[in-house]
Amino acid sequence: MKAIVFTEKNKISYQDITTPSLEKEQVLIAVRASGMCHTDLEILRGNYGSSAFPLVPGHEYAGTVEQIGDEVTKIKVGDNVVVDPNIECGYCLSCQNNNAHLCETLGAYGVTVNGGFAQYSVVHQNALHDIEDLPFHIAALAEPLGCALNGVGAVNAGASNNALIFGAGPMGLLFALAAKDKGAKKITFVDISSDRLILAESMGFNAMQSNEENLANLNKEFDLVVDATGLIKVAEKLINFVCDGGKIMHLGVCPPDAKMEIAPFEIFRRQLTIAGSHSLNHHNITEALATIHNCIPELEKIVTHKLNAEDIATYMQKGSPIDSLKIQAVWDN
């Protein structure tokens, strides 16, 4: 079968590999859609995961069940499914506290074991969810939408009356759609891209060009402020825009060595909540599939490129198109 393979750090190949065989509780999926994520690039650079190469990346994917192991009872051949990629130990304190996504030895399909940028993928039956008649390219958004929902839950974003989100990229938009679906009233995006702001407006959100003039009069104006850029210069200023008693969400992935200063007294005196969101917990996939049905037209706008896997490998090496949001590999198999 054909697959994208990270052969070693910073090395990509699109090549033939052996179709994997099944163990008793495993399922062979014919992959139909697999989304590209910035995490894939960090894995390639050796900044995320176990850095154990070779590896087939891809942790946002959906497909059709081709074969099942002898002890598979939850899935049948012909089912259309999406993958919940995280693999936890089940024993550490985070796992005991139902935070499997924070497991001390967290693994994932496409991160520590072969994933979805291949014609076929072997997955444990417990990691699969039936998508019924959802289009594959939409179902493949369940993983990133689940990550957004993890963040939404961490700050109860559905209760927000006036939220500000920096970054109208895929994760910012998914966070906003999830928050709106949960009941958030007014959501405003800030971005440097006019095209992305126009897209946000087409989804029913407010939009504002990122410049000093526009931001100057927004001190303490929002009950929820979100960074979806991963830029430290943005993350360190969120506290300026949140109202007293408000909440701050760090959704974007800043560089691991980036630091920012914040006064504990200000957190105390203003009674602020500062939260982070990493990955998704298992219930977030089920939650995401329910949310998807409520916003399919908006999700269609987020998937801007559906390509063959060889093109995806090229983009991983040379960079994504400027106008892209979510890029997916698609297969007919």
Residue frames relative to the residue before (quaternion, step in Angstrom):
aa qw qx qy qz dx dy dz
M 1.0000 0.0000 0.0000 0.0000 0.00 0.00 0.00
K 0.4813 -0.6494 0.5083 0.2970 3.56 -1.26 0.48
A 0.0835 0.7943 -0.5967 0.0773 3.56 -1.08 0.76
I 0.4169 -0.6048 0.5987 0.3194 3.51 -1.35 0.33
V 0.0401 -0.8052 0.5916 -0.0089 3.57 -0.82 0.96
F 0.2697 -0.6833 0.6519 0.1882 3.53 -1.02 0.88
T 0.2216 -0.8319 0.4957 0.1147 3.58 -0.07 1.28
E 0.7502 -0.1228 0.0822 0.6445 3.55 1.20 -0.65
K 0.7383 -0.3881 0.2778 0.4766 3.58 -1.24 0.07
N 0.8605 0.0529 -0.0977 0.4972 3.54 -0.88 1.13
K 0.6410 0.4851 -0.3383 0.4892 3.60 1.19 0.43
I 0.0742 -0.8014 0.5934 -0.0101 3.57 -0.82 1.10
S 0.0068 -0.7768 0.6297 0.0077 3.53 -1.13 0.73
Y 0.2076 -0.7142 0.6471 0.1676 3.56 -1.15 0.66
Q 0.1638 0.8324 -0.4842 0.2142 3.54 -0.21 1.29
D 0.5526 -0.5542 0.4958 0.3764 3.51 -1.40 0.05
I 0.0274 0.7655 -0.6427 0.0153 3.55 -1.00 0.88
T 0.6258 -0.5521 0.3954 0.3836 3.57 -1.25 0.35
T 0.4575 -0.6518 0.5265 0.2978 3.57 -0.96 0.86
P 0.4385 -0.7352 0.4437 0.2652 3.62 -0.65 1.06
S 0.3872 -0.6945 0.5571 0.2395 3.53 -1.22 0.60
L 0.5061 -0.6916 0.4503 0.2505 3.55 -1.26 0.50
E 0.2628 -0.6742 0.6558 0.2151 3.50 -1.32 0.53
K 0.7874 -0.4216 0.1877 0.4087 3.57 -1.30 0.30
E 0.7930 0.2792 -0.1454 0.5216 3.61 0.94 -0.83
Q 0.5351 0.6380 -0.3962 0.3870 3.55 1.21 0.40
V 0.2643 -0.7484 0.5977 0.1134 3.50 -1.33 0.52
L 0.2793 -0.7309 0.5965 0.1787 3.57 -1.05 0.79
I 0.1347 -0.8000 0.5838 0.0327 3.54 -0.69 1.18
A 0.2913 -0.6741 0.6448 0.2119 3.53 -1.12 0.75
V 0.3106 -0.7869 0.5041 0.1739 3.57 -0.32 1.26
R 0.1840 -0.7936 0.5742 0.0813 3.57 -0.95 0.94
A 0.7947 -0.0205 0.0219 0.6062 3.60 1.08 -0.66
S 0.0162 0.7954 -0.6032 0.0568 3.55 -0.95 0.94
G 0.2881 -0.8118 0.4919 0.1267 3.57 -0.59 1.18
M 0.3886 -0.6948 0.5616 0.2255 3.51 -1.17 0.74
C 0.0877 -0.7935 0.6021 -0.0115 3.55 -0.94 1.01
H 0.5985 -0.5596 0.4192 0.3910 3.57 -1.16 0.52
T 0.5551 0.6075 -0.3885 0.4145 3.59 1.16 -0.55
D 0.5915 0.5765 -0.3703 0.4250 3.60 1.04 -0.71
L 0.6704 0.4953 -0.2952 0.4672 3.56 0.98 -0.84
E 0.6425 0.5088 -0.3270 0.4704 3.58 1.05 -0.71
I 0.5997 0.5362 -0.3500 0.4799 3.59 1.13 -0.62
L 0.6480 0.5281 -0.3058 0.4557 3.56 0.94 -0.93
R 0.7151 0.4462 -0.2446 0.4792 3.58 1.01 -0.81
G 0.5127 -0.6678 0.4032 0.3585 3.57 1.30 -0.06
N 0.5196 0.6662 -0.3916 0.3643 3.59 1.26 0.36
Y 0.7765 0.2103 -0.1096 0.5838 3.60 1.25 -0.16
G 0.7529 0.3323 -0.2716 0.4990 3.54 -1.07 0.77
S 0.7252 -0.4582 0.3222 0.4004 3.55 -1.28 -0.36
S 0.3119 -0.7643 0.4954 0.2705 3.60 1.30 -0.29
A 0.4133 0.6738 -0.4923 0.3645 3.56 1.06 0.79
F 0.0313 -0.8096 0.5844 -0.0455 3.54 -0.32 1.28
P 0.5346 -0.1115 -0.8346 -0.0722 1.60 -2.32 1.01
L 0.0976 -0.7881 0.6074 0.0198 3.56 -1.26 0.54
V 0.2903 -0.6842 0.6371 0.2040 3.54 -1.15 0.75
P 0.2699 -0.7885 0.5273 0.1655 3.63 -0.46 1.12
G 0.4998 0.6666 -0.4802 0.2742 3.54 -1.36 -0.17
H 0.0960 0.8155 -0.5609 0.1053 3.57 -0.35 1.26
E 0.6525 0.4397 -0.3186 0.5285 3.60 1.30 0.23
Y 0.4183 0.7542 -0.4223 0.2790 3.60 0.26 1.09
A 0.1524 -0.7602 0.6296 0.0499 3.48 -1.35 0.60
G 0.1091 0.8047 -0.5765 0.0901 3.55 -1.18 0.53
T 0.5583 -0.5934 0.4763 0.3306 3.53 -1.36 -0.33
V 0.4703 -0.6801 0.4886 0.2786 3.56 -0.96 0.89
E 0.1983 -0.8012 0.5604 0.0685 3.56 -0.74 1.17
Q 0.7900 -0.0126 0.0500 0.6109 3.57 0.98 -0.89
I 0.1516 -0.7720 0.6072 0.1117 3.57 -1.24 0.45
G 0.5309 -0.6309 0.4708 0.3139 3.54 -1.20 0.62
D 0.7158 -0.4958 0.3003 0.3894 3.55 -1.29 0.40
E 0.7729 0.3354 -0.1802 0.5076 3.60 1.10 -0.62
V 0.3991 0.7003 -0.4893 0.3330 3.59 1.17 0.47
T 0.0528 -0.8245 0.5630 -0.0199 3.58 -0.74 1.10
K 0.6845 0.5296 -0.2787 0.4163 3.59 1.19 -0.50
I 0.7666 0.2720 -0.1110 0.5709 3.55 1.25 -0.46
K 0.1374 -0.7895 0.5908 0.0940 3.59 -1.08 0.63
V 0.6508 -0.5085 0.3931 0.4042 3.54 -1.26 0.45
G 0.7573 0.3498 -0.2803 0.4749 3.55 -0.91 0.95
D 0.5271 0.6262 -0.4184 0.3936 3.58 1.23 -0.25
N 0.3084 -0.7017 0.6080 0.2070 3.53 -1.16 0.66
V 0.0138 -0.8431 0.5302 -0.0892 3.55 -0.64 1.16
V 0.2279 -0.7082 0.6411 0.1882 3.51 -1.40 0.29
V 0.4190 -0.7275 0.4997 0.2132 3.55 -1.14 0.71
D 0.2335 -0.6846 0.6729 0.1549 3.54 -1.13 0.86
P 0.2714 -0.8659 0.3906 0.1546 3.60 -0.02 1.26
N 0.6214 0.6135 -0.3609 0.3274 3.61 1.00 -0.66
I 0.1318 -0.7736 0.6191 0.0308 3.54 -1.07 0.90
E 0.0713 -0.8351 0.5454 -0.0103 3.58 -0.43 1.22
C 0.5916 -0.5917 0.4130 0.3596 3.57 -1.27 0.33
G 0.3709 -0.7546 0.4655 0.2761 3.59 1.09 -0.70
Y 0.7329 0.4449 -0.2169 0.4668 3.59 1.25 -0.21
C 0.6154 0.5721 -0.3696 0.3967 3.63 1.00 -0.64
L 0.7179 -0.4623 0.3012 0.4246 3.57 -1.28 0.24
S 0.6341 0.5252 -0.3381 0.4558 3.59 0.98 -0.78
C 0.6559 0.5031 -0.3100 0.4697 3.58 0.94 -0.85
Q 0.6470 0.5187 -0.3121 0.4636 3.57 1.00 -0.82
N 0.7089 0.4238 -0.2451 0.5076 3.57 1.17 -0.62
N 0.5276 -0.6692 0.3792 0.3605 3.58 1.28 0.43
N 0.5249 0.5713 -0.4426 0.4498 3.54 1.11 0.78
A 0.0646 -0.8522 0.5188 0.0185 3.56 0.66 1.15
H 0.6411 0.5487 -0.3220 0.4292 3.60 1.10 -0.68
L 0.6937 0.4164 -0.2674 0.5233 3.58 1.29 -0.18
C 0.2325 0.8098 -0.5029 0.1931 3.57 1.29 0.38
E 0.5624 -0.6321 0.4283 0.3174 3.56 -1.05 0.84
T 0.7772 0.2391 -0.1283 0.5677 3.58 1.12 -0.63
L 0.0985 0.8569 -0.5014 0.0677 3.57 1.12 0.71
G 0.0415 -0.7613 0.6471 0.0070 3.51 -1.01 0.96
A 0.0703 -0.8011 0.5921 0.0528 3.56 -1.26 0.06
Y 0.5481 -0.5574 0.5026 0.3692 3.52 -1.25 0.51
G 0.8012 0.2341 -0.2100 0.5091 3.54 -0.83 1.05
V 0.7032 0.4024 -0.2500 0.5301 3.56 1.32 -0.08
T 0.8101 0.0908 -0.0273 0.5785 3.58 0.84 -1.00
V 0.7444 0.1668 -0.1484 0.6294 3.57 1.31 -0.26
N 0.6934 -0.5060 0.3048 0.4127 3.57 -1.17 0.51
G 0.1784 -0.8240 0.5366 0.0356 3.51 -0.97 0.98
G 0.8522 -0.3494 0.2046 0.3313 3.49 -1.31 -0.59
F 0.5627 0.5636 -0.4336 0.4216 3.62 1.14 0.15
A 0.5564 0.5318 -0.4161 0.4842 3.51 0.71 1.21
Q 0.6276 -0.5396 0.3878 0.4058 3.56 -1.21 0.35
Y 0.7974 0.1004 -0.0395 0.5937 3.57 1.10 -0.69
S 0.0741 -0.7864 0.6130 0.0193 3.54 -1.18 0.68
V 0.2731 -0.7429 0.5901 0.1589 3.55 -1.06 0.83
V 0.0152 0.8051 -0.5846 0.0990 3.55 -0.72 1.17
H 0.5120 -0.6164 0.4945 0.3366 3.58 -1.14 0.65
Q 0.5983 -0.6106 0.3817 0.3514 3.57 -0.98 0.83
N 0.6395 0.5554 -0.3336 0.4139 3.61 1.05 -0.69
A 0.6620 0.5146 -0.3028 0.4530 3.59 1.24 -0.37
L 0.6470 0.5505 -0.3009 0.4334 3.60 1.26 0.00
H 0.1004 -0.7748 0.6232 0.0361 3.52 -1.15 0.80
D 0.4699 -0.6788 0.4944 0.2718 3.55 -0.92 0.96
I 0.1893 -0.7978 0.5642 0.0971 3.60 -0.86 0.94
E 0.3607 -0.7589 0.4720 0.2669 3.57 1.33 0.03
D 0.8141 -0.2682 0.1883 0.4795 3.61 -0.72 -1.03
L 0.3285 0.7437 -0.5200 0.2619 3.61 1.15 0.39
P 0.5004 -0.6143 0.4991 0.3509 3.63 -1.00 0.67
F 0.5804 -0.6288 0.3872 0.3430 3.58 -0.96 0.84
H 0.6736 0.5049 -0.3178 0.4362 3.59 0.91 -0.85
I 0.6429 0.4835 -0.3222 0.4991 3.59 1.17 -0.49
A 0.6454 0.5230 -0.3217 0.4543 3.59 0.96 -0.84
A 0.6297 0.5536 -0.3390 0.4267 3.59 1.06 -0.70
L 0.5902 0.5580 -0.3634 0.4563 3.59 1.29 -0.17
A 0.4408 0.7141 -0.4559 0.2963 3.61 1.23 -0.13
E 0.6541 0.5152 -0.3336 0.4421 3.61 0.98 -0.73
P 0.7124 0.4072 -0.2990 0.4871 3.67 0.69 -0.85
L 0.6185 0.5195 -0.3543 0.4712 3.61 1.06 -0.61
G 0.6101 0.5432 -0.3404 0.4657 3.58 1.12 -0.67
C 0.6189 0.5256 -0.3316 0.4804 3.58 1.09 -0.74
A 0.6409 0.5143 -0.3165 0.4739 3.58 1.00 -0.83
L 0.6667 0.5057 -0.2978 0.4595 3.58 0.95 -0.87
N 0.5746 0.5604 -0.3779 0.4616 3.57 1.12 -0.57
G 0.6759 0.4776 -0.2812 0.4858 3.57 0.99 -0.84
V 0.6146 0.5475 -0.3384 0.4559 3.56 1.01 -0.80
G 0.6828 0.4916 -0.2844 0.4596 3.56 0.94 -0.89
A 0.6310 0.5750 -0.3295 0.4033 3.57 1.04 -0.79
V 0.7890 0.2329 -0.1301 0.5535 3.61 1.13 -0.59
N 0.4112 -0.7202 0.4630 0.3128 3.59 1.27 0.28
A 0.0529 0.8638 -0.4981 0.0541 3.55 0.92 0.97
G 0.5680 0.6124 -0.3818 0.3957 3.58 1.15 -0.45
A 0.6682 0.4903 -0.2954 0.4752 3.58 1.21 -0.43
S 0.4677 0.7038 -0.4310 0.3165 3.60 1.26 -0.06
N 0.3020 -0.7448 0.5713 0.1663 3.53 -1.10 0.82
N 0.8068 0.0461 0.0357 0.5879 3.57 1.11 -0.65
A 0.0428 0.8353 -0.5405 0.0907 3.59 0.01 1.31
L 0.1841 -0.7536 0.6234 0.0976 3.52 -1.23 0.67
I 0.0604 -0.8031 0.5928 -0.0001 3.58 -0.76 1.06
F 0.2293 -0.7494 0.6085 0.1246 3.56 -0.81 1.05
G 0.7827 0.2842 -0.2392 0.4994 3.57 -0.63 1.16
A 0.0598 -0.8129 0.5793 -0.0105 3.58 -0.35 1.28
G 0.2886 0.7318 -0.5462 0.2878 3.53 0.89 1.03
P 0.7932 -0.3223 0.1999 0.4765 3.60 -1.24 -0.13
M 0.7169 0.4446 -0.2826 0.4566 3.61 0.77 -0.94
G 0.6270 0.5247 -0.3475 0.4591 3.60 0.99 -0.69
L 0.6732 0.4909 -0.2900 0.4709 3.57 0.94 -0.90
L 0.6529 0.5040 -0.3176 0.4678 3.59 0.97 -0.81
F 0.6171 0.5315 -0.3408 0.4697 3.58 1.03 -0.77
A 0.6749 0.5017 -0.2960 0.4529 3.57 0.88 -0.94
L 0.6539 0.5067 -0.3165 0.4643 3.59 0.93 -0.85
A 0.6588 0.5017 -0.3054 0.4701 3.57 1.00 -0.84
A 0.6569 0.5056 -0.3088 0.4663 3.59 0.95 -0.87
K 0.6467 0.5173 -0.3134 0.4648 3.58 0.97 -0.85
D 0.6483 0.5207 -0.3093 0.4614 3.56 0.99 -0.85
K 0.6839 0.4674 -0.2720 0.4897 3.58 1.17 -0.61
G 0.7061 -0.4906 0.2620 0.4384 3.60 1.24 -0.06
A 0.4038 0.7121 -0.4884 0.3022 3.63 1.23 -0.02
K 0.4023 -0.7663 0.4599 0.1988 3.56 -0.88 0.98
K 0.8277 0.0233 0.0315 0.5598 3.60 0.39 -1.16
I 0.0061 -0.7959 0.6040 -0.0408 3.59 -0.76 1.06
T 0.0937 -0.7994 0.5934 0.0111 3.55 -0.83 1.06
F 0.2363 -0.7695 0.5800 0.1252 3.57 -0.94 0.92
V 0.1305 -0.7322 0.6617 0.0949 3.52 -1.26 0.67
D 0.1813 0.7697 -0.5926 0.1535 3.58 -0.83 0.99
I 0.4887 -0.6452 0.4973 0.3126 3.56 -1.27 0.34
S 0.6527 0.5205 -0.3011 0.4609 3.59 1.26 -0.38
S 0.3884 -0.7259 0.5223 0.2223 3.58 -0.65 1.11
D 0.6330 0.5436 -0.3340 0.4385 3.58 1.00 -0.80
R 0.6785 0.4790 -0.3004 0.4690 3.58 0.93 -0.83
L 0.6318 0.5205 -0.3334 0.4676 3.58 1.08 -0.66
I 0.6171 0.5241 -0.3373 0.4803 3.58 1.06 -0.72
L 0.6364 0.5200 -0.3237 0.4689 3.57 1.01 -0.82
A 0.6435 0.5186 -0.3238 0.4605 3.60 0.93 -0.88
E 0.6503 0.5120 -0.3145 0.4648 3.59 0.97 -0.81
S 0.6434 0.5305 -0.3246 0.4464 3.59 1.05 -0.74
M 0.6659 0.4719 -0.2890 0.5005 3.56 1.28 -0.37
G 0.6314 -0.5754 0.3210 0.4089 3.58 1.28 0.11
F 0.5673 0.5869 -0.3904 0.4257 3.59 1.25 0.27
N 0.4974 -0.5981 0.5227 0.3488 3.54 -1.30 0.29
A 0.1334 -0.8060 0.5751 0.0431 3.57 -1.15 0.57
M 0.0430 -0.8011 0.5958 -0.0374 3.53 -1.08 0.84
Q 0.4422 -0.6803 0.5187 0.2692 3.56 -0.89 0.94
S 0.4219 -0.7145 0.5026 0.2427 3.55 -0.95 0.91
N 0.3691 0.6752 -0.5799 0.2677 3.54 -0.50 1.26
E 0.6872 -0.5162 0.3232 0.3960 3.56 -1.22 0.48
E 0.6380 0.5475 -0.3350 0.4254 3.58 0.96 -0.80
N 0.6960 0.4746 -0.2810 0.4597 3.59 0.87 -0.93
L 0.7302 0.4454 -0.2350 0.4617 3.57 1.03 -0.80
A 0.5057 0.7131 -0.3976 0.2787 3.57 1.20 -0.46
N 0.7805 0.3513 -0.1739 0.4871 3.59 0.96 -0.81
L 0.5506 0.6392 -0.3780 0.3812 3.59 1.22 0.38
N 0.2753 0.7903 -0.5062 0.2084 3.58 1.20 0.40
K 0.8632 -0.0313 -0.0267 0.5033 3.57 -0.81 1.12
E 0.3904 0.7643 -0.4380 0.2674 3.61 1.07 0.67
F 0.7703 0.3774 -0.1642 0.4870 3.61 1.17 -0.47
D 0.4107 -0.7174 0.5042 0.2497 3.57 -1.03 0.78
L 0.7620 0.1410 -0.1207 0.6205 3.59 1.31 -0.19
V 0.0210 -0.7841 0.6200 -0.0180 3.57 -0.88 1.00
V 0.1099 -0.8243 0.5552 -0.0151 3.56 -0.73 1.13
D 0.1977 -0.7276 0.6393 0.1512 3.55 -1.07 0.78
A 0.0183 0.7845 -0.6187 0.0393 3.56 -0.71 1.12
T 0.5131 0.6524 -0.4078 0.3805 3.57 1.19 0.55
G 0.2990 -0.7512 0.5287 0.2583 3.59 0.99 -0.79
L 0.5198 0.6110 -0.4234 0.4210 3.58 1.23 0.43
I 0.4575 -0.7102 0.4592 0.2748 3.57 -0.68 1.07
K 0.6274 0.5448 -0.3443 0.4371 3.62 1.05 -0.68
V 0.6420 0.4650 -0.3150 0.5219 3.59 1.24 -0.39
A 0.6705 0.5373 -0.3053 0.4105 3.56 0.80 -1.05
E 0.7022 0.4893 -0.2825 0.4333 3.59 0.91 -0.86
K 0.6978 0.4605 -0.2740 0.4752 3.62 1.23 -0.28
L 0.3950 0.7435 -0.4729 0.2599 3.61 1.23 -0.05
I 0.6292 0.5767 -0.3323 0.4013 3.56 1.01 -0.85
N 0.5986 0.5851 -0.3587 0.4131 3.61 1.16 -0.48
F 0.7475 0.4330 -0.2083 0.4586 3.56 1.11 -0.70
V 0.6192 0.5613 -0.3479 0.4249 3.60 1.20 -0.36
C 0.4449 -0.6937 0.5003 0.2654 3.56 -1.00 0.84
D 0.6471 -0.4822 0.4010 0.4335 3.57 -1.27 0.25
G 0.7871 0.2390 -0.2188 0.5248 3.55 -0.84 1.00
G 0.5471 0.6558 -0.3737 0.3619 3.57 1.30 0.03
K 0.4427 -0.6950 0.5210 0.2226 3.52 -1.39 0.01
I 0.1897 -0.7584 0.6180 0.0830 3.52 -1.17 0.78
M 0.1006 -0.7970 0.5945 0.0338 3.57 -0.90 0.95
H 0.1830 -0.7533 0.6250 0.0913 3.55 -0.83 1.07
L 0.0262 -0.8227 0.5644 -0.0626 3.53 -0.08 1.40
G 0.6490 0.5152 -0.3080 0.4674 3.58 1.09 -0.72
V 0.4089 -0.7145 0.5210 0.2256 3.56 -1.19 0.61
C 0.1730 -0.7854 0.5903 0.0691 3.56 -0.29 1.29
P 0.6420 -0.5046 0.3872 0.4281 3.61 -1.18 0.37
P 0.5915 -0.6261 0.3737 0.3441 3.63 -0.93 0.86
D 0.7350 0.4166 -0.2422 0.4771 3.58 1.05 -0.64
A 0.4672 0.6788 -0.4489 0.3457 3.61 1.24 0.06
K 0.1191 -0.7918 0.5979 0.0370 3.59 -1.03 0.85
M 0.0449 -0.7742 0.6279 0.0652 3.54 -1.26 0.42
E 0.4055 -0.7050 0.5302 0.2396 3.55 -1.19 0.59
I 0.0747 0.7728 -0.6273 0.0611 3.54 -1.07 0.79
A 0.3948 -0.7379 0.5025 0.2172 3.59 -0.93 0.90
P 0.4286 -0.7053 0.4981 0.2659 3.62 -0.61 1.04
F 0.6045 0.5676 -0.3614 0.4264 3.59 1.05 -0.70
E 0.6503 0.5176 -0.3211 0.4540 3.59 1.00 -0.80
I 0.6186 0.5232 -0.3403 0.4773 3.57 1.04 -0.75
F 0.6666 0.5045 -0.2850 0.4690 3.57 0.97 -0.93
R 0.7336 0.4585 -0.2574 0.4305 3.55 0.65 -1.16
R 0.7457 0.3774 -0.2116 0.5067 3.57 1.00 -0.78
Q 0.3248 -0.7809 0.4699 0.2528 3.58 1.36 -0.03
L 0.2015 0.8067 -0.5171 0.2032 3.53 0.75 1.15
T 0.2424 -0.7195 0.6287 0.1683 3.53 -1.26 0.55
I 0.0579 -0.7883 0.6125 -0.0008 3.56 -0.76 1.09
A 0.0067 0.8318 -0.5500 0.0748 3.57 -0.55 1.18
G 0.2234 -0.7291 0.6260 0.1631 3.50 -1.33 0.40
S 0.1623 -0.7758 0.6001 0.1079 3.54 -1.27 0.27
H 0.0279 -0.8042 0.5931 -0.0289 3.55 -0.65 1.16
S 0.8628 -0.0142 -0.0062 0.5053 3.54 -0.86 1.02
L 0.4668 -0.6420 0.5178 0.3191 3.58 -1.14 -0.71
N 0.3810 -0.6804 0.5708 0.2571 3.52 -1.21 0.56
H 0.7059 -0.5031 0.2784 0.4136 3.57 -1.18 0.45
H 0.6617 0.5139 -0.3307 0.4345 3.62 0.93 -0.77
N 0.5727 0.6234 -0.3790 0.3738 3.58 1.18 -0.45
I 0.5930 0.5544 -0.3758 0.4470 3.62 1.13 -0.49
T 0.6497 0.4994 -0.3105 0.4818 3.59 0.92 -0.88
E 0.6422 0.5215 -0.2993 0.4754 3.54 1.03 -0.91
A 0.6537 0.5241 -0.3101 0.4492 3.57 0.97 -0.86
L 0.6504 0.5190 -0.3237 0.4503 3.58 0.93 -0.84
A 0.6388 0.5044 -0.3225 0.4833 3.59 1.08 -0.69
T 0.6626 0.5121 -0.2995 0.4572 3.57 0.99 -0.85
I 0.5956 0.6015 -0.3585 0.3935 3.57 0.99 -0.86
H 0.6595 0.5336 -0.3204 0.4215 3.59 0.89 -0.88
N 0.6838 0.4933 -0.2811 0.4583 3.58 1.19 -0.48
C 0.8081 0.2270 -0.1072 0.5329 3.60 1.19 -0.26
I 0.1507 0.8285 -0.5252 0.1231 3.61 1.01 0.74
P 0.6493 0.5138 -0.3594 0.4304 3.69 0.82 -0.76
E 0.6645 0.4896 -0.3028 0.4764 3.60 1.00 -0.77
L 0.6473 0.5206 -0.3184 0.4568 3.58 1.00 -0.79
E 0.5798 0.5785 -0.3705 0.4381 3.59 1.08 -0.64
K 0.6621 0.5161 -0.3038 0.4504 3.60 1.06 -0.73
I 0.6363 0.5455 -0.3273 0.4363 3.58 1.16 -0.56
V 0.6647 0.4365 -0.2980 0.5280 3.61 1.11 -0.61
T 0.0666 -0.8568 0.5113 -0.0090 3.56 -0.04 1.32
H 0.7960 0.1798 -0.0838 0.5718 3.60 1.16 -0.51
K 0.0201 -0.7552 0.6551 -0.0079 3.57 -0.89 1.06
L 0.0336 0.8434 -0.5185 0.1367 3.54 -0.27 1.37
N 0.5333 -0.5557 0.4810 0.4189 3.55 -1.27 -0.02
A 0.6776 -0.5434 0.3222 0.3765 3.55 -1.20 0.57
E 0.6034 0.5664 -0.3671 0.4247 3.58 1.04 -0.67
D 0.6423 0.5067 -0.3182 0.4789 3.59 1.05 -0.75
I 0.6072 0.5497 -0.3493 0.4551 3.58 1.05 -0.74
A 0.6376 0.5280 -0.3262 0.4564 3.59 0.94 -0.87
T 0.6343 0.5256 -0.3245 0.4649 3.59 1.04 -0.77
Y 0.6677 0.4935 -0.3038 0.4674 3.58 0.93 -0.87
M 0.6143 0.5414 -0.3527 0.4530 3.59 1.06 -0.65
Q 0.6935 0.4709 -0.2650 0.4765 3.55 1.09 -0.71
K 0.8244 0.2937 -0.1023 0.4729 3.55 0.84 -1.02
G 0.6081 -0.5548 0.3603 0.4388 3.58 1.24 -0.23
S 0.5209 -0.6630 0.4570 0.2833 3.54 -1.16 0.70
P 0.6156 -0.5262 0.4191 0.4104 3.59 -1.22 0.37
I 0.6042 -0.5962 0.3917 0.3551 3.56 -1.07 0.76
D 0.7407 0.4305 -0.2287 0.4623 3.58 0.97 -0.82
S 0.4961 0.7017 -0.4097 0.3060 3.61 1.22 0.10
L 0.1840 -0.6959 0.6743 0.1647 3.50 -1.37 0.44
K 0.8019 -0.0797 0.0754 0.5873 3.59 -0.14 -1.21
I 0.1577 -0.7729 0.6130 0.0437 3.53 -0.84 1.16
Q 0.0480 -0.8147 0.5779 -0.0047 3.57 -0.86 0.96
A 0.3415 -0.6579 0.6237 0.2479 3.50 -1.30 0.56
V 0.0861 -0.7913 0.6039 0.0426 3.56 -1.00 0.81
W 0.1515 -0.7874 0.5952 0.0523 3.54 -1.10 0.78
D 0.3154 -0.7060 0.5966 0.2150 3.53 -1.23 0.58
N 0.1509 -0.8240 0.5215 0.1622 3.56 1.28 -0.63
